[in-house]
Amino acid sequence: QVQLVESGGGLMQAGGSLRLSCVASGSISRINVMGWYRQAPGKQRELVATIGSGGSEYADSVKGRFTISRTRPWNTVYLQMNSLKPEDTGVYYCNAVLSTALNDRLYWGRGTQVTVSS
């Protein structure tokens, strides 16, 4: 069974830093794009950052403050969040396009809460 598990969320004051991690596990033959999304209360889920063979992309709101990275064997993706702002508060979800013996599909983690106080 394929799953994505996030960790590293918590409560932080504005200006502080947090590092999120997401590990993909299961019968995976190839990991393609991985990324982070977030959802603030009362708002739609939005893209934060993605990383793949073509490089990384960021939402304008986090450029210069957040950094997405992956480590060998490429099943772990991180989101380093610096200079946090109250508007960064939300549930952060990891996602990944994974190839298994059956198909390629998009998977989501259950999310980790990030709360930034002013």
C-alpha positions in Angstrom: 0.0 0.0 0.0 1.4 3.3 -1.1 1.3 6.2 1.4 2.7 9.6 2.1 3.3 10.7 5.6 4.1 14.3 6.6 5.7 15.5 9.8 7.3 18.6 11.2 4.3 21.0 11.6 3.7 23.0 14.7 3.3 26.4 16.3 5.8 29.1 15.5 6.1 32.8 16.0 6.3 35.1 13.0 9.8 35.3 11.6 10.6 31.8 12.8 11.4 28.7 10.8 9.9 25.2 10.4 11.0 22.2 8.4 8.4 19.8 7.0 9.2 16.3 5.8 7.2 13.8 3.8 8.1 10.2 3.2 6.6 8.1 0.4 6.5 4.3 1.1 5.0 1.2 -0.4 5.4 -0.7 -3.6 6.7 2.2 -5.7 8.6 1.7 -8.9 9.2 5.3 -9.6 8.7 8.7 -7.9 8.0 11.5 -10.3 7.0 15.0 -9.2 6.6 15.7 -5.4 5.1 18.8 -3.9 3.6 20.7 -1.1 0.2 22.3 -1.0 -1.6 24.2 1.9 -5.1 25.0 2.9 -5.9 27.9 5.2 -9.2 27.9 7.1 -12.1 28.9 4.7 -9.8 28.8 1.7 -9.1 26.5 -1.2 -6.0 24.3 -1.2 -3.2 26.1 -3.0 0.2 25.1 -4.4 3.2 26.0 -2.3 6.1 24.3 -4.2 6.9 21.3 -6.4 10.1 19.5 -7.3 10.8 17.1 -10.1 13.4 16.2 -12.8 12.8 19.6 -14.4 13.6 21.5 -11.2 11.5 23.2 -8.6 8.7 25.8 -8.7 7.2 28.0 -6.0 4.2 30.1 -5.3 4.9 33.8 -5.5 3.9 34.2 -1.9 6.7 31.9 -0.6 9.5 32.6 -3.1 12.7 33.5 -1.3 11.4 32.2 2.0 10.7 28.5 1.4 12.9 25.8 -0.1 11.8 22.5 -1.4 14.3 19.6 -1.6 14.5 15.8 -2.0 17.1 13.3 -0.8 18.2 9.9 -2.1 16.6 7.5 -2.6 14.3 10.3 -3.6 11.3 9.2 -1.6 11.6 12.0 0.9 10.7 15.6 0.2 11.3 18.5 2.6 10.0 22.0 2.8 12.2 24.4 4.7 10.1 27.4 5.7 11.9 30.6 6.9 10.7 34.0 7.8 7.3 32.6 8.5 4.3 34.9 8.4 0.8 34.5 10.0 -0.6 34.1 6.5 1.4 30.9 6.1 -0.9 29.3 8.6 -2.7 26.2 7.3 -2.7 22.5 6.8 0.2 21.5 4.7 -0.2 18.5 2.4 2.4 16.5 0.6 1.6 15.0 -2.8 3.4 12.9 -5.3 2.9 11.4 -8.7 4.0 7.8 -8.2 4.4 4.9 -10.5 3.4 1.4 -9.3 3.1 -1.9 -11.0 -0.6 -1.0 -11.7 -0.5 2.6 -12.8 0.7 6.2 -12.4 -1.4 8.3 -10.1 -1.4 11.2 -7.7 -1.2 10.5 -4.0 -1.8 12.8 -1.1 -0.7 12.7 2.5 -3.1 13.5 5.4 -1.5 16.8 6.2 0.3 18.5 9.0 -0.8 21.7 10.7 1.3 24.8 10.6 0.3 27.7 12.8 2.2 31.0 12.8 1.4 33.5 15.5 1.9 37.3 15.1 
